[in-house]
Amino acid sequence: MMFRRRPRLGDDRGSELIELAIVLPLLLIMAAAIVDFGFMFQRYEVLTNAAREGARLGSLPGYSVADVQNRVTDYLNVAGMSGAPAPSVTYSNVAIGGGGPTINMVNVTAFFPYDFLYIGPIAGLAGGTGWNSITLQTTSSMRVEAPAAGS
């Protein structure tokens, strides 16, 4: 007569598989979030450089607002970020010290709608809609190459 082995209450065979089934989805979501935020940060850096390039052009004499907007748009298109709205270009006067002469400044604000590749669809499966897309925004300011007013 053969004896059958009875399972013991303290037997932990197979527990690694259950732990893996619990932890693996969390690790995959975290890896997807790292990749998504990496792509978003890369797009933000390109957007910052485009705004800086536009502000540099706007600080030089002889260039119009349209020239600055075209430079920013061209920079983004070359970087593969087409479809961005036209950047905002403003000129302002900033006083030096307490009521002294003013400096002309150019401010370029660039925008880019970023769609999350992984986090958005994963959040959509869970019923969330807040992580589908965000608008990246950055501003660059430079002094206009002209003599200060009132000096």
N, CA and C atoms as a LAMMPS dump frame, in Angstrom:
ITEM: TIMESTEP
0
ITEM: NUMBER OF ATOMS
453
ITEM: BOX BOUNDS ff ff ff
-5.0000000000000000e+02 5.0000000000000000e+02
-5.0000000000000000e+02 5.0000000000000000e+02
-5.0000000000000000e+02 5.0000000000000000e+02
ITEM: ATOMS id mol type element x y z
1 1 1 N 0.827 -1.145 0
2 1 2 C 0 0 0
3 1 3 C 0.893 1.238 0
4 2 1 N 0.576 2.168 -0.935
5 2 2 C 1.368 3.384 -1.054
6 2 3 C 0.734 4.485 -0.232
7 3 1 N 1.603 5.201 0.37
8 3 2 C 1.123 6.342 1.151
9 3 3 C 1.2 7.604 0.302
10 4 1 N 0.149 8.351 0.344
11 4 2 C 0.137 9.621 -0.374
12 4 3 C 0.61 10.713 0.565
13 5 1 N 1.373 11.545 -0.005
14 5 2 C 1.909 12.644 0.793
15 5 3 C 0.855 13.73 0.92
16 6 1 N 0.614 14.127 2.121
17 6 2 C -0.361 15.175 2.376
18 6 3 C 0.335 16.531 2.348
19 7 1 N -0.299 17.528 1.768
20 7 2 C 0.327 18.859 1.803
21 7 3 C 0.327 19.401 3.229
22 8 1 N 1.419 20.003 3.552
23 8 2 C 1.539 20.596 4.871
24 8 3 C 1.003 22.018 4.832
25 9 1 N 0.53 22.472 5.96
26 9 2 C -0.006 23.826 6.029
27 9 3 C 1.091 24.864 5.843
28 10 1 N 2.288 24.598 6.232
29 10 2 C 3.387 25.546 6.139
30 10 3 C 4.16 25.447 4.836
31 11 1 N 3.671 24.728 3.853
32 11 2 C 4.384 24.554 2.587
33 11 3 C 4.352 25.859 1.794
34 12 1 N 5.527 26.337 1.334
35 12 2 C 5.583 27.602 0.618
36 12 3 C 5.968 27.424 -0.851
37 13 1 N 5.788 26.223 -1.367
38 13 2 C 6.074 26.019 -2.782
39 13 3 C 5.078 26.817 -3.624
40 14 1 N 5.569 27.521 -4.638
41 14 2 C 4.717 28.303 -5.516
42 14 3 C 4.492 29.733 -5.055
43 15 1 N 4.996 30.072 -3.906
44 15 2 C 4.764 31.437 -3.4
45 15 3 C 5.51 32.47 -4.241
46 16 1 N 6.655 32.082 -4.834
47 16 2 C 7.392 33.018 -5.687
48 16 3 C 6.573 33.407 -6.902
49 17 1 N 5.835 32.457 -7.437
50 17 2 C 5.004 32.732 -8.61
51 17 3 C 3.878 33.703 -8.27
52 18 1 N 3.302 33.553 -7.114
53 18 2 C 2.242 34.471 -6.687
54 18 3 C 2.814 35.861 -6.433
55 19 1 N 3.995 35.918 -5.799
56 19 2 C 4.623 37.22 -5.573
57 19 3 C 4.962 37.9 -6.894
58 20 1 N 5.437 37.138 -7.863
59 20 2 C 5.741 37.689 -9.175
60 20 3 C 4.477 38.21 -9.849
61 21 1 N 3.399 37.498 -9.737
62 21 2 C 2.136 37.926 -10.35
63 21 3 C 1.623 39.221 -9.714
64 22 1 N 1.939 39.444 -8.467
65 22 2 C 1.503 40.671 -7.799
66 22 3 C 2.427 41.839 -8.135
67 23 1 N 3.736 41.613 -8.16
68 23 2 C 4.709 42.683 -8.294
69 23 3 C 5 43.054 -9.745
70 24 1 N 4.956 42.096 -10.669
71 24 2 C 5.334 42.363 -12.064
72 24 3 C 4.509 43.469 -12.719
73 25 1 N 3.174 43.51 -12.589
74 25 2 C 2.438 44.626 -13.204
75 25 3 C 2.854 45.99 -12.652
76 26 1 N 3.139 46.051 -11.362
77 26 2 C 3.585 47.321 -10.778
78 26 3 C 4.943 47.736 -11.337
79 27 1 N 5.846 46.792 -11.496
80 27 2 C 7.157 47.101 -12.056
81 27 3 C 7.052 47.534 -13.515
82 28 1 N 6.175 46.898 -14.277
83 28 2 C 6.004 47.272 -15.682
84 28 3 C 5.402 48.671 -15.814
85 29 1 N 4.442 48.996 -14.947
86 29 2 C 3.855 50.339 -14.974
87 29 3 C 4.912 51.372 -14.594
88 30 1 N 5.747 51.065 -13.614
89 30 2 C 6.794 51.999 -13.219
90 30 3 C 7.816 52.182 -14.344
91 31 1 N 8.181 51.104 -15.035
92 31 2 C 9.111 51.221 -16.158
93 31 3 C 8.498 52.049 -17.282
94 32 1 N 7.202 51.842 -17.564
95 32 2 C 6.528 52.629 -18.596
96 32 3 C 6.484 54.105 -18.215
97 33 1 N 6.268 54.396 -16.939
98 33 2 C 6.243 55.786 -16.483
99 33 3 C 7.616 56.427 -16.622
100 34 1 N 8.669 55.7 -16.333
101 34 2 C 10.024 56.231 -16.481
102 34 3 C 10.303 56.552 -17.943
103 35 1 N 9.922 55.672 -18.844
104 35 2 C 10.121 55.909 -20.278
105 35 3 C 9.303 57.107 -20.736
106 36 1 N 8.036 57.169 -20.327
107 36 2 C 7.17 58.283 -20.717
108 36 3 C 7.712 59.624 -20.23
109 37 1 N 8.113 59.693 -18.971
110 37 2 C 8.637 60.947 -18.437
111 37 3 C 9.988 61.292 -19.062
112 38 1 N 10.761 60.288 -19.458
113 38 2 C 12.005 60.547 -20.176
114 38 3 C 11.741 61.206 -21.522
115 39 1 N 10.76 60.672 -22.271
116 39 2 C 10.394 61.29 -23.546
117 39 3 C 9.849 62.7 -23.336
118 40 1 N 9.04 62.882 -22.297
119 40 2 C 8.471 64.199 -22.027
120 40 3 C 9.584 65.201 -21.682
121 41 1 N 10.545 64.784 -20.881
122 41 2 C 11.639 65.676 -20.517
123 41 3 C 12.475 66.028 -21.742
124 42 1 N 12.688 65.079 -22.642
125 42 2 C 13.437 65.362 -23.875
126 42 3 C 12.691 66.39 -24.718
127 43 1 N 11.382 66.246 -24.84
128 43 2 C 10.573 67.22 -25.593
129 43 3 C 10.627 68.594 -24.925
130 44 1 N 10.601 68.621 -23.6
131 44 2 C 10.668 69.891 -22.877
132 44 3 C 12.008 70.586 -23.121
133 45 1 N 13.096 69.835 -23.15
134 45 2 C 14.411 70.419 -23.412
135 45 3 C 14.491 70.989 -24.825
136 46 1 N 13.933 70.287 -25.805
137 46 2 C 13.905 70.804 -27.174
138 46 3 C 13.057 72.068 -27.232
139 47 1 N 11.931 72.071 -26.541
140 47 2 C 11.061 73.249 -26.51
141 47 3 C 11.784 74.437 -25.867
142 48 1 N 12.537 74.188 -24.8
143 48 2 C 13.307 75.239 -24.151
144 48 3 C 14.366 75.801 -25.098
145 49 1 N 15.046 74.93 -25.816
146 49 2 C 16.054 75.391 -26.768
147 49 3 C 15.42 76.188 -27.902
148 50 1 N 14.239 75.783 -28.356
149 50 2 C 13.549 76.52 -29.419
150 50 3 C 13.166 77.914 -28.946
151 51 1 N 12.664 78.033 -27.717
152 51 2 C 12.315 79.348 -27.175
153 51 3 C 13.562 80.204 -27.013
154 52 1 N 14.649 79.601 -26.589
155 52 2 C 15.905 80.339 -26.442
156 52 3 C 16.411 80.82 -27.801
157 53 1 N 16.296 79.978 -28.801
158 53 2 C 16.699 80.362 -30.16
159 53 3 C 15.844 81.517 -30.675
160 54 1 N 14.547 81.47 -30.404
161 54 2 C 13.667 82.565 -30.809
162 54 3 C 13.994 83.854 -30.078
163 55 1 N 14.279 83.764 -28.78
164 55 2 C 14.63 84.965 -28.012
165 55 3 C 15.953 85.544 -28.499
166 56 1 N 16.896 84.694 -28.863
167 56 2 C 18.172 85.174 -29.39
168 56 3 C 17.955 85.949 -30.684
169 57 1 N 17.106 85.409 -31.564
170 57 2 C 16.818 86.093 -32.822
171 57 3 C 16.052 87.387 -32.569
172 58 1 N 15.118 87.363 -31.635
173 58 2 C 14.333 88.552 -31.325
174 58 3 C 15.144 89.651 -30.663
175 59 1 N 16.276 89.299 -30.078
176 59 2 C 17.109 90.307 -29.437
177 59 3 C 17.966 91.068 -30.44
178 60 1 N 18.078 90.554 -31.641
179 60 2 C 18.886 91.213 -32.665
180 60 3 C 18.057 92.238 -33.423
181 61 1 N 18.669 93.35 -33.863
182 61 2 C 17.911 94.362 -34.61
183 61 3 C 17.564 93.859 -36.001
184 62 1 N 16.398 94.293 -36.492
185 62 2 C 16.003 93.98 -37.857
186 62 3 C 15.125 92.747 -38.026
187 63 1 N 14.746 92.085 -36.95
188 63 2 C 13.898 90.897 -37.045
189 63 3 C 12.522 91.21 -36.468
190 64 1 N 11.492 90.698 -37.124
191 64 2 C 10.122 90.947 -36.69
192 64 3 C 9.623 89.809 -35.802
193 65 1 N 8.431 90.003 -35.263
194 65 2 C 7.792 88.965 -34.448
195 65 3 C 7.551 87.713 -35.29
196 66 1 N 7.16 87.904 -36.549
197 66 2 C 6.929 86.756 -37.438
198 66 3 C 8.219 85.976 -37.671
199 67 1 N 9.355 86.676 -37.794
200 67 2 C 10.635 85.982 -37.963
201 67 3 C 10.949 85.113 -36.742
202 68 1 N 10.691 85.656 -35.56
203 68 2 C 10.946 84.91 -34.319
204 68 3 C 10.032 83.686 -34.253
205 69 1 N 8.755 83.864 -34.554
206 69 2 C 7.813 82.739 -34.52
207 69 3 C 8.209 81.671 -35.535
208 70 1 N 8.625 82.096 -36.722
209 70 2 C 9.045 81.126 -37.737
210 70 3 C 10.296 80.373 -37.303
211 71 1 N 11.232 81.048 -36.629
212 71 2 C 12.452 80.381 -36.171
213 71 3 C 12.114 79.308 -35.138
214 72 1 N 11.233 79.628 -34.2
215 72 2 C 10.846 78.651 -33.17
216 72 3 C 10.117 77.473 -33.815
217 73 1 N 9.187 77.765 -34.721
218 73 2 C 8.434 76.704 -35.396
219 73 3 C 9.351 75.827 -36.223
220 74 1 N 10.297 76.423 -36.961
221 74 2 C 11.244 75.638 -37.754
222 74 3 C 12.121 74.758 -36.87
223 75 1 N 12.558 75.294 -35.731
224 75 2 C 13.382 74.523 -34.799
225 75 3 C 12.615 73.296 -34.308
226 76 1 N 11.35 73.5 -33.964
227 76 2 C 10.538 72.373 -33.482
228 76 3 C 10.261 71.368 -34.592
229 77 1 N 10.029 71.841 -35.806
230 77 2 C 9.767 70.927 -36.916
231 77 3 C 10.98 70.062 -37.226
232 78 1 N 12.172 70.656 -37.195
233 78 2 C 13.392 69.889 -37.452
234 78 3 C 13.595 68.83 -36.367
235 79 1 N 13.179 69.14 -35.147
236 79 2 C 13.315 68.192 -34.032
237 79 3 C 12.214 67.136 -34.026
238 80 1 N 11.301 67.179 -35.008
239 80 2 C 10.229 66.193 -35.071
240 80 3 C 9.045 66.52 -34.197
241 81 1 N 8.914 67.779 -33.805
242 81 2 C 7.819 68.201 -32.927
243 81 3 C 6.892 69.15 -33.685
244 82 1 N 6.403 68.704 -34.809
245 82 2 C 5.508 69.55 -35.594
246 82 3 C 4.126 69.586 -34.955
247 83 1 N 3.369 70.603 -35.298
248 83 2 C 2.019 70.734 -34.775
249 83 3 C 1.92 71.611 -33.544
250 84 1 N 3.007 72.253 -33.177
251 84 2 C 2.972 73.131 -32.005
252 84 3 C 2.287 74.444 -32.364
253 85 1 N 1.534 75.026 -31.452
254 85 2 C 0.936 76.338 -31.734
255 85 3 C 2.022 77.407 -31.841
256 86 1 N 1.663 78.516 -32.471
257 86 2 C 2.623 79.613 -32.648
258 86 3 C 3.064 80.135 -31.284
259 87 1 N 4.357 80.387 -31.124
260 87 2 C 4.833 80.896 -29.84
261 87 3 C 4.399 82.33 -29.619
262 88 1 N 4.349 82.715 -28.359
263 88 2 C 4.023 84.085 -27.973
264 88 3 C 5.32 84.883 -27.893
265 89 1 N 5.354 86.038 -28.572
266 89 2 C 6.532 86.899 -28.555
267 89 3 C 6.099 88.271 -28.062
268 90 1 N 6.705 88.729 -26.967
269 90 2 C 6.378 90.053 -26.424
270 90 3 C 7.664 90.822 -26.162
271 91 1 N 7.578 92.115 -26.318
272 91 2 C 8.686 93.015 -25.998
273 91 3 C 8.259 93.86 -24.801
274 92 1 N 9.171 94.081 -23.887
275 92 2 C 8.839 94.858 -22.695
276 92 3 C 10.038 95.703 -22.291
277 93 1 N 9.788 96.696 -21.451
278 93 2 C 10.838 97.542 -20.895
279 93 3 C 10.992 97.21 -19.415
280 94 1 N 12.224 97.02 -18.985
281 94 2 C 12.519 96.701 -17.597
282 94 3 C 13.394 97.823 -17.055
283 95 1 N 12.985 98.413 -15.95
284 95 2 C 13.74 99.51 -15.35
285 95 3 C 14.99 98.987 -14.663
286 96 1 N 16.083 99.713 -14.815
287 96 2 C 17.342 99.363 -14.154
288 96 3 C 17.391 100.143 -12.847
289 97 1 N 17.522 99.443 -11.761
290 97 2 C 17.587 100.106 -10.464
291 97 3 C 16.264 100.771 -10.123
292 98 1 N 16.322 101.817 -9.361
293 98 2 C 15.11 102.509 -8.934
294 98 3 C 14.768 103.671 -9.847
295 99 1 N 14.081 103.438 -10.921
296 99 2 C 13.615 104.503 -11.795
297 99 3 C 14.659 105 -12.777
298 100 1 N 15.758 104.283 -12.967
299 100 2 C 16.789 104.684 -13.922
300 100 3 C 16.38 104.356 -15.341
301 101 1 N 17.344 104.226 -16.207
302 101 2 C 17.031 103.888 -17.595
303 101 3 C 16.414 102.491 -17.69
304 102 1 N 15.761 102.239 -18.8
305 102 2 C 15.109 100.944 -18.999
306 102 3 C 15.845 100.129 -20.059
307 103 1 N 15.682 98.834 -19.964
308 103 2 C 16.261 97.904 -20.934
309 103 3 C 15.106 97.262 -21.681
310 104 1 N 15.226 97.175 -22.989
311 104 2 C 14.226 96.478 -23.798
312 104 3 C 14.499 94.984 -23.729
313 105 1 N 13.443 94.217 -23.449
314 105 2 C 13.558 92.755 -23.343
315 105 3 C 12.612 92.102 -24.338
316 106 1 N 13.002 90.934 -24.822
317 106 2 C 12.109 90.113 -25.633
318 106 3 C 11.83 88.839 -24.84
319 107 1 N 10.559 88.462 -24.792
320 107 2 C 10.119 87.249 -24.1
321 107 3 C 9.456 86.336 -25.113
322 108 1 N 9.945 85.118 -25.214
323 108 2 C 9.371 84.13 -26.126
324 108 3 C 8.843 82.972 -25.291
325 109 1 N 7.554 82.715 -25.421
326 109 2 C 6.918 81.597 -24.722
327 109 3 C 6.468 80.588 -25.758
328 110 1 N 6.973 79.366 -25.642
329 110 2 C 6.649 78.304 -26.59
330 110 3 C 5.812 77.238 -25.898
331 111 1 N 4.918 76.63 -26.655
332 111 2 C 4.002 75.598 -26.156
333 111 3 C 4.12 74.359 -27.023
334 112 1 N 3.886 73.195 -26.428
335 112 2 C 3.832 71.959 -27.204
336 112 3 C 2.915 70.961 -26.499
337 113 1 N 1.899 70.455 -27.196
338 113 2 C 1.035 69.434 -26.58
339 113 3 C 1.737 68.073 -26.615
340 114 1 N 1.926 67.485 -25.449
341 114 2 C 2.595 66.188 -25.358
342 114 3 C 1.581 65.116 -24.98
343 115 1 N 1.521 64.076 -25.782
344 115 2 C 0.646 62.933 -25.521
345 115 3 C 1.478 61.811 -24.904
346 116 1 N 1.067 61.345 -23.741
347 116 2 C 1.77 60.241 -23.094
348 116 3 C 1.58 58.97 -23.908
349 117 1 N 2.669 58.243 -24.127
350 117 2 C 2.616 57.03 -24.94
351 117 3 C 2.102 55.824 -24.169
352 118 1 N 2.516 55.691 -22.927
353 118 2 C 2.193 54.493 -22.151
354 118 3 C 1.273 54.778 -20.967
355 119 1 N 1.566 55.828 -20.234
356 119 2 C 0.809 56.114 -19.017
357 119 3 C -0.635 56.478 -19.346
358 120 1 N -0.854 57.238 -20.413
359 120 2 C -2.213 57.63 -20.8
360 120 3 C -3.111 56.434 -21.069
361 121 1 N -2.691 55.507 -21.955
362 121 2 C -3.536 54.326 -22.186
363 121 3 C -3.711 53.441 -20.955
364 122 1 N -2.67 53.32 -20.133
365 122 2 C -2.795 52.505 -18.919
366 122 3 C -3.778 53.153 -17.962
367 123 1 N -3.698 54.482 -17.822
368 123 2 C -4.644 55.185 -16.952
369 123 3 C -6.052 55.095 -17.511
370 124 1 N -6.189 55.088 -18.842
371 124 2 C -7.507 54.932 -19.454
372 124 3 C -8.129 53.582 -19.139
373 125 1 N -7.313 52.539 -19.051
374 125 2 C -7.833 51.218 -18.687
375 125 3 C -8.361 51.202 -17.259
376 126 1 N -7.737 52.013 -16.418
377 126 2 C -8.154 52.063 -15.021
378 126 3 C -9.254 53.099 -14.778
379 127 1 N -9.712 53.753 -15.843
380 127 2 C -10.788 54.728 -15.709
381 127 3 C -10.317 56.161 -15.57
382 128 1 N -9.013 56.395 -15.588
383 128 2 C -8.492 57.752 -15.464
384 128 3 C -8.344 58.421 -16.813
385 129 1 N -8.548 59.722 -16.857
386 129 2 C -8.393 60.449 -18.117
387 129 3 C -7.42 61.603 -17.986
388 130 1 N -6.864 61.854 -16.822
389 130 2 C -6.017 63.015 -16.604
390 130 3 C -4.607 62.881 -17.143
391 131 1 N -4.179 61.69 -17.553
392 131 2 C -2.812 61.491 -17.995
393 131 3 C -2.701 61.258 -19.49
394 132 1 N -3.694 61.631 -20.256
395 132 2 C -3.609 61.415 -21.693
396 132 3 C -2.683 62.407 -22.364
397 133 1 N -2.772 63.669 -21.978
398 133 2 C -2.003 64.707 -22.652
399 133 3 C -1.801 65.893 -21.711
400 134 1 N -0.665 66.571 -21.88
401 134 2 C -0.408 67.819 -21.175
402 134 3 C 0.208 68.801 -22.171
403 135 1 N 0.191 70.068 -21.826
404 135 2 C 0.821 71.079 -22.664
405 135 3 C 2.089 71.553 -21.967
406 136 1 N 3.207 71.315 -22.628
407 136 2 C 4.481 71.795 -22.11
408 136 3 C 4.611 73.269 -22.459
409 137 1 N 5.168 74.056 -21.556
410 137 2 C 5.314 75.495 -21.771
411 137 3 C 6.639 75.949 -21.188
412 138 1 N 7.341 76.786 -21.934
413 138 2 C 8.59 77.346 -21.446
414 138 3 C 8.755 78.764 -21.978
415 139 1 N 9.469 79.603 -21.227
416 139 2 C 9.684 80.999 -21.602
417 139 3 C 11.173 81.313 -21.551
418 140 1 N 11.626 82.049 -22.544
419 140 2 C 13.002 82.52 -22.579
420 140 3 C 12.997 84.026 -22.782
421 141 1 N 13.844 84.73 -22.032
422 141 2 C 13.922 86.195 -22.121
423 141 3 C 15.356 86.612 -22.391
424 142 1 N 15.509 87.6 -23.262
425 142 2 C 16.834 88.148 -23.551
426 142 3 C 16.734 89.646 -23.745
427 143 1 N 17.848 90.317 -23.493
428 143 2 C 17.925 91.763 -23.662
429 143 3 C 18.06 92.093 -25.141
430 144 1 N 17.282 93.059 -25.612
431 144 2 C 17.35 93.497 -26.996
432 144 3 C 18.633 94.292 -27.179
433 145 1 N 19.353 94.007 -28.231
434 145 2 C 20.63 94.661 -28.509
435 145 3 C 20.401 96.078 -28.996
436 146 1 N 20.166 96.985 -28.076
437 146 2 C 19.977 98.401 -28.388
438 146 3 C 20.382 99.196 -27.161
439 147 1 N 20.742 100.455 -27.317
440 147 2 C 21.088 101.245 -26.131
441 147 3 C 19.891 101.43 -25.207
442 148 1 N 20.159 101.539 -23.944
443 148 2 C 19.105 101.718 -22.953
444 148 3 C 18.421 103.054 -23.154
445 149 1 N 17.096 103.068 -22.982
446 149 2 C 16.329 104.312 -23.125
447 149 3 C 16.633 105.238 -21.956
448 150 1 N 16.763 106.502 -22.233
449 150 2 C 16.978 107.485 -21.181
450 150 3 C 18.423 107.635 -20.748
451 151 1 N 19.357 107.03 -21.485
452 151 2 C 20.762 107.183 -21.086
453 151 3 C 21.52 108.077 -22.035
